[in-house]
Structures are given as structure tokens and as C-alpha cells.
């Protein structure tokens, strides 16, 4: 069950990869973060021209990091449809494994190495 959904203020509608990692590191199980609102598959496609190149590149990084965190069993990824081409993409924090031997920062460092 989702306990809270964190949304950014309207002045800053998009989060970056660092924001996502910070949230994952401190989120309690069940907390949710709306990490993007739009149509991810279309908005990451450069020919769509719905975002600037810089915004699109950061969105790709955020989406890849969210997928990676899901694969590491740190979060669940879900989407909520609001209308045509309008979805909320949510990261929901999972319970930390009791036998977890690695912190988020050590997982990120291992990925870079």
C-alpha cells in the first residue's frame, strides 16, 4: 500500500538522477515518488521533440536508474494513467532485505567499477 506520494513543486516538474537516488536511499517502505509525468516511451524518443535534448537526456538517465533500482529490488515501478499520453510514473520503496549486505551507495559504486 502506498503511504505517501512525493511530487515536486510545479516550479520544478522534473527530477534528475541524483534526486531519484537520494529519494531511494531515504524512502520508507511504501513511500512513493512520482518521478515523471507524461508519456515516457514517447518523451525519451528524440524524434518526438516534446522535450529539449538536455531534458530528454536527463529523463533517459532517470528512467534507466529507476529500472536499475527495480532490478536491485529497491523499488517497485508502476504507472497511473490520467488520460491520453498522460501517465504518472511512480517508484514505490520496497522493504529493505534483512540480509542486505550492501548500501545503495555501495551498489552504485559497484556499478560504476
TILUM-968028 format. One record per residue: residue number from 1; residue in three letters; x, y, z of N, C-alpha, C in turn. Coordinates in nm, 2 decimals, decimal comma, always signed. Layout:
SITE pos code    n.u    n.v    n.w   ca.u   ca.v   ca.w    c.u    c.v    c.w
SITE NUM  ALA      X      Y      Z      X      Y      Z      X      Y      Z
...
! end
This chain:
SITE pos code    n.u    n.v    n.w   ca.u   ca.v   ca.w    c.u    c.v    c.w
SITE   1  UNK  +0,08  -0,12  +0,00  +0,00  +0,00  +0,00  +0,09  +0,12  +0,00
SITE   2  UNK  +0,05  +0,22  -0,08  +0,13  +0,35  -0,09  +0,09  +0,43  +0,03
SITE   3  UNK  +0,19  +0,47  +0,11  +0,16  +0,56  +0,22  +0,16  +0,71  +0,19
SITE   4  UNK  +0,26  +0,75  +0,11  +0,26  +0,89  +0,06  +0,32  +0,89  -0,08
SITE   5  UNK  +0,27  +0,99  -0,16  +0,33  +1,01  -0,29  +0,40  +1,14  -0,29
SITE   6  UNK  +0,52  +1,14  -0,32  +0,60  +1,27  -0,32  +0,60  +1,32  -0,46
SITE   7  UNK  +0,56  +1,45  -0,47  +0,56  +1,52  -0,60  +0,64  +1,64  -0,59
SITE   8  UNK  +0,71  +1,68  -0,69  +0,79  +1,80  -0,69  +0,70  +1,92  -0,70
SITE   9  UNK  +0,74  +2,04  -0,65  +0,66  +2,16  -0,67  +0,65  +2,19  -0,82
SITE  10  UNK  +0,55  +2,26  -0,86  +0,52  +2,29  -1,00  +0,64  +2,37  -1,06
SITE  11  UNK  +0,71  +2,44  -0,98  +0,83  +2,52  -1,04  +0,94  +2,43  -1,09
SITE  12  UNK  +0,94  +2,31  -1,03  +1,04  +2,21  -1,08  +0,98  +2,08  -1,10
SITE  13  UNK  +0,93  +2,06  -1,22  +0,84  +1,94  -1,25  +0,92  +1,82  -1,27
SITE  14  UNK  +1,05  +1,83  -1,30  +1,13  +1,71  -1,33  +1,24  +1,68  -1,23
SITE  15  UNK  +1,26  +1,56  -1,19  +1,37  +1,53  -1,10  +1,49  +1,48  -1,19
SITE  16  UNK  +1,61  +1,48  -1,13  +1,72  +1,42  -1,20  +1,76  +1,29  -1,13
SITE  17  UNK  +1,87  +1,23  -1,19  +1,91  +1,10  -1,14  +1,96  +1,11  -0,99
SITE  18  UNK  +2,02  +1,22  -0,96  +2,07  +1,24  -0,82  +1,95  +1,24  -0,72
SITE  19  UNK  +1,85  +1,32  -0,76  +1,73  +1,33  -0,68  +1,67  +1,19  -0,66
SITE  20  UNK  +1,66  +1,11  -0,76  +1,60  +0,98  -0,75  +1,68  +0,89  -0,66
SITE  21  UNK  +1,81  +0,89  -0,67  +1,90  +0,81  -0,59  +1,88  +0,85  -0,44
SITE  22  UNK  +1,88  +0,98  -0,42  +1,86  +1,04  -0,28  +1,73  +0,99  -0,22
SITE  23  UNK  +1,63  +0,99  -0,30  +1,50  +0,95  -0,25  +1,50  +0,80  -0,22
SITE  24  UNK  +1,55  +0,72  -0,31  +1,56  +0,58  -0,29  +1,63  +0,55  -0,16
SITE  25  UNK  +1,74  +0,62  -0,13  +1,82  +0,59  -0,01  +1,76  +0,62  +0,12
SITE  26  UNK  +1,66  +0,72  +0,12  +1,60  +0,75  +0,24  +1,45  +0,72  +0,25
SITE  27  UNK  +1,39  +0,66  +0,15  +1,25  +0,63  +0,15  +1,21  +0,52  +0,24
SITE  28  UNK  +1,10  +0,53  +0,31  +1,05  +0,42  +0,39  +0,96  +0,33  +0,30
SITE  29  UNK  +0,96  +0,20  +0,34  +0,87  +0,11  +0,26  +0,73  +0,16  +0,24
SITE  30  UNK  +0,69  +0,16  +0,12  +0,55  +0,21  +0,09  +0,55  +0,35  +0,04
SITE  31  UNK  +0,65  +0,43  +0,07  +0,66  +0,56  +0,01  +0,67  +0,56  -0,14
SITE  32  UNK  +0,61  +0,66  -0,20  +0,61  +0,66  -0,35  +0,65  +0,80  -0,40
SITE  33  UNK  +0,72  +0,79  -0,51  +0,77  +0,91  -0,57  +0,73  +0,92  -0,72
SITE  34  UNK  +0,66  +1,03  -0,75  +0,63  +1,04  -0,90  +0,75  +1,10  -0,96
SITE  35  UNK  +0,82  +1,01  -1,03  +0,95  +1,06  -1,09  +0,93  +1,11  -1,23
SITE  36  UNK  +0,82  +1,10  -1,29  +0,79  +1,16  -1,42  +0,64  +1,16  -1,44
SITE  37  UNK  +0,60  +1,27  -1,51  +0,46  +1,27  -1,56  +0,46  +1,31  -1,70
SITE  38  UNK  +0,40  +1,23  -1,79  +0,40  +1,25  -1,93  +0,38  +1,11  -2,00
SITE  39  UNK  +0,45  +1,09  -2,11  +0,45  +0,96  -2,18  +0,59  +0,92  -2,20
SITE  40  UNK  +0,64  +0,84  -2,11  +0,79  +0,81  -2,10  +0,84  +0,75  -2,24
SITE  41  UNK  +0,77  +0,66  -2,29  +0,81  +0,59  -2,42  +0,83  +0,69  -2,53
SITE  42  UNK  +0,74  +0,79  -2,54  +0,74  +0,89  -2,64  +0,84  +1,00  -2,61
SITE  43  UNK  +0,84  +1,04  -2,48  +0,92  +1,15  -2,44  +1,07  +1,12  -2,44
SITE  44  UNK  +1,11  +1,00  -2,44  +1,25  +0,96  -2,44  +1,30  +0,94  -2,59
SITE  45  UNK  +1,21  +0,95  -2,68  +1,24  +0,93  -2,82  +1,28  +1,06  -2,88
SITE  46  UNK  +1,40  +1,08  -2,93  +1,45  +1,21  -2,97  +1,37  +1,27  -3,09
SITE  47  UNK  +1,31  +1,19  -3,17  +1,24  +1,24  -3,29  +1,10  +1,31  -3,25
SITE  48  UNK  +1,06  +1,28  -3,13  +0,93  +1,33  -3,08  +0,94  +1,48  -3,06
SITE  49  UNK  +1,05  +1,53  -3,02  +1,07  +1,67  -2,99  +0,98  +1,73  -2,89
SITE  50  UNK  +0,93  +1,65  -2,79  +0,85  +1,71  -2,69  +0,93  +1,77  -2,58
SITE  51  UNK  +1,05  +1,73  -2,57  +1,15  +1,79  -2,47  +1,27  +1,84  -2,54
SITE  52  UNK  +1,34  +1,92  -2,47  +1,47  +1,97  -2,52  +1,57  +1,85  -2,51
SITE  53  UNK  +1,67  +1,85  -2,59  +1,77  +1,75  -2,59  +1,83  +1,72  -2,45
SITE  54  UNK  +1,85  +1,83  -2,37  +1,90  +1,82  -2,24  +1,80  +1,75  -2,14
SITE  55  UNK  +1,67  +1,79  -2,15  +1,57  +1,73  -2,07  +1,55  +1,58  -2,11
SITE  56  UNK  +1,55  +1,55  -2,24  +1,54  +1,42  -2,28  +1,65  +1,33  -2,23
SITE  57  UNK  +1,77  +1,38  -2,24  +1,89  +1,30  -2,19  +1,88  +1,27  -2,04
SITE  58  UNK  +1,83  +1,37  -1,96  +1,82  +1,35  -1,82  +1,71  +1,25  -1,79
SITE  59  UNK  +1,60  +1,26  -1,86  +1,49  +1,17  -1,85  +1,53  +1,03  -1,87
SITE  60  UNK  +1,61  +1,01  -1,98  +1,66  +0,87  -2,01  +1,75  +0,82  -1,89
SITE  61  UNK  +1,83  +0,91  -1,83  +1,91  +0,87  -1,71  +1,82  +0,83  -1,60
SITE  62  UNK  +1,72  +0,91  -1,57  +1,63  +0,88  -1,46  +1,56  +0,75  -1,48
SITE  63  UNK  +1,51  +0,73  -1,60  +1,43  +0,61  -1,63  +1,52  +0,49  -1,62
SITE  64  UNK  +1,65  +0,50  -1,67  +1,74  +0,38  -1,66  +1,77  +0,36  -1,51
SITE  65  UNK  +1,79  +0,46  -1,43  +1,82  +0,44  -1,29  +1,70  +0,38  -1,22
SITE  66  UNK  +1,58  +0,42  -1,25  +1,46  +0,37  -1,19  +1,45  +0,22  -1,22
SITE  67  UNK  +1,48  +0,18  -1,35  +1,48  +0,04  -1,39  +1,58  -0,04  -1,31
SITE  68  UNK  +1,70  +0,02  -1,30  +1,81  -0,05  -1,23  +1,77  -0,07  -1,08
SITE  69  UNK  +1,71  +0,03  -1,02  +1,67  +0,02  -0,88  +1,57  -0,09  -0,87
SITE  70  UNK  +1,48  -0,10  -0,96  +1,38  -0,20  -0,96  +1,44  -0,34  -0,97
SITE  71  UNK  +1,54  -0,35  -1,06  +1,61  -0,48  -1,08  +1,69  -0,52  -0,95
SITE  72  UNK  +1,73  -0,42  -0,87  +1,80  -0,44  -0,75  +1,71  -0,47  -0,63
SITE  73  UNK  +1,58  -0,47  -0,66  +1,47  -0,49  -0,57  +1,46  -0,39  -0,46
SITE  74  UNK  +1,50  -0,26  -0,50  +1,49  -0,15  -0,41  +1,35  -0,08  -0,42
SITE  75  UNK  +1,29  -0,08  -0,54  +1,17  -0,02  -0,56  +1,08  -0,10  -0,65
SITE  76  UNK  +0,95  -0,07  -0,65  +0,86  -0,12  -0,75  +0,83  -0,01  -0,84
SITE  77  UNK  +0,81  -0,04  -0,97  +0,78  +0,06  -1,07  +0,63  +0,04  -1,11
SITE  78  UNK  +0,55  +0,15  -1,11  +0,41  +0,14  -1,15  +0,38  +0,27  -1,23
SITE  79  UNK  +0,27  +0,27  -1,30  +0,23  +0,39  -1,37  +0,08  +0,40  -1,35
SITE  80  UNK  +0,04  +0,53  -1,35  -0,10  +0,56  -1,33  -0,15  +0,64  -1,45
SITE  81  UNK  -0,25  +0,60  -1,52  -0,30  +0,67  -1,64  -0,39  +0,78  -1,60
SITE  82  UNK  -0,37  +0,90  -1,65  -0,46  +1,01  -1,63  -0,54  +1,04  -1,75
SITE  83  UNK  -0,49  +1,01  -1,87  -0,56  +1,04  -2,00  -0,46  +1,00  -2,11
SITE  84  UNK  -0,50  +1,04  -2,23  -0,42  +1,01  -2,35  -0,28  +1,07  -2,33
SITE  85  UNK  -0,18  +0,99  -2,35  -0,04  +1,03  -2,34  -0,01  +1,10  -2,21
SITE  86  UNK  -0,08  +1,07  -2,10  -0,06  +1,13  -1,97  -0,06  +1,03  -1,86
SITE  87  UNK  +0,06  +1,00  -1,81  +0,08  +0,90  -1,71  +0,17  +0,95  -1,60
SITE  88  UNK  +0,14  +0,91  -1,48  +0,24  +0,93  -1,37  +0,32  +0,81  -1,35
SITE  89  UNK  +0,45  +0,82  -1,35  +0,54  +0,71  -1,33  +0,59  +0,71  -1,19
SITE  90  UNK  +0,56  +0,61  -1,11  +0,58  +0,61  -0,97  +0,69  +0,50  -0,93
SITE  91  UNK  +0,78  +0,54  -0,84  +0,87  +0,45  -0,78  +0,82  +0,43  -0,64
SITE  92  UNK  +0,79  +0,30  -0,60  +0,74  +0,27  -0,47  +0,85  +0,20  -0,39
SITE  93  UNK  +0,89  +0,25  -0,28  +1,00  +0,19  -0,20  +0,96  +0,06  -0,15
SITE  94  UNK  +1,05  -0,04  -0,16  +1,03  -0,17  -0,11  +1,09  -0,18  +0,03
SITE  95  UNK  +1,06  -0,29  +0,10  +1,12  -0,32  +0,23  +1,27  -0,35  +0,20
SITE  96  UNK  +1,35  -0,30  +0,29  +1,50  -0,34  +0,27  +1,52  -0,48  +0,32
SITE  97  UNK  +1,58  -0,56  +0,24  +1,61  -0,70  +0,28  +1,68  -0,71  +0,41
SITE  98  UNK  +1,64  -0,80  +0,50  +1,71  -0,81  +0,63  +1,85  -0,86  +0,61
SITE  99  UNK  +1,88  -0,93  +0,51  +2,01  -0,99  +0,49  +2,10  -0,90  +0,39
SITE 100  UNK  +2,05  -0,78  +0,37  +2,12  -0,69  +0,27  +2,26  -0,66  +0,33
SITE 101  UNK  +2,35  -0,68  +0,24  +2,49  -0,66  +0,28  +2,55  -0,53  +0,22
SITE 102  UNK  +2,47  -0,47  +0,13  +2,52  -0,35  +0,06  +2,43  -0,24  +0,07
SITE 103  UNK  +2,48  -0,12  +0,09  +2,40  +0,00  +0,09  +2,38  +0,05  -0,05
SITE 104  UNK  +2,29  +0,14  -0,07  +2,27  +0,20  -0,21  +2,40  +0,25  -0,26
SITE 105  UNK  +2,47  +0,33  -0,18  +2,60  +0,39  -0,24  +2,70  +0,28  -0,28
SITE 106  UNK  +2,70  +0,17  -0,21  +2,80  +0,06  -0,25  +2,75  -0,01  -0,38
SITE 107  UNK  +2,62  -0,02  -0,39  +2,57  -0,08  -0,52  +2,60  +0,01  -0,64
SITE 108  UNK  +2,58  +0,15  -0,61  +2,61  +0,24  -0,72  +2,76  +0,24  -0,76
SITE 109  UNK  +2,85  +0,23  -0,65  +2,99  +0,23  -0,68  +3,03  +0,10  -0,75
SITE 110  UNK  +2,97  -0,01  -0,72  +3,00  -0,14  -0,79  +2,95  -0,13  -0,93
SITE 111  UNK  +2,85  -0,06  -0,96  +2,80  -0,05  -1,10  +2,90  +0,04  -1,18
SITE 112  UNK  +2,95  +0,14  -1,12  +3,05  +0,22  -1,19  +3,18  +0,15  -1,22
SITE 113  UNK  +3,22  +0,07  -1,13  +3,35  +0,00  -1,14  +3,35  -0,10  -1,25
! end
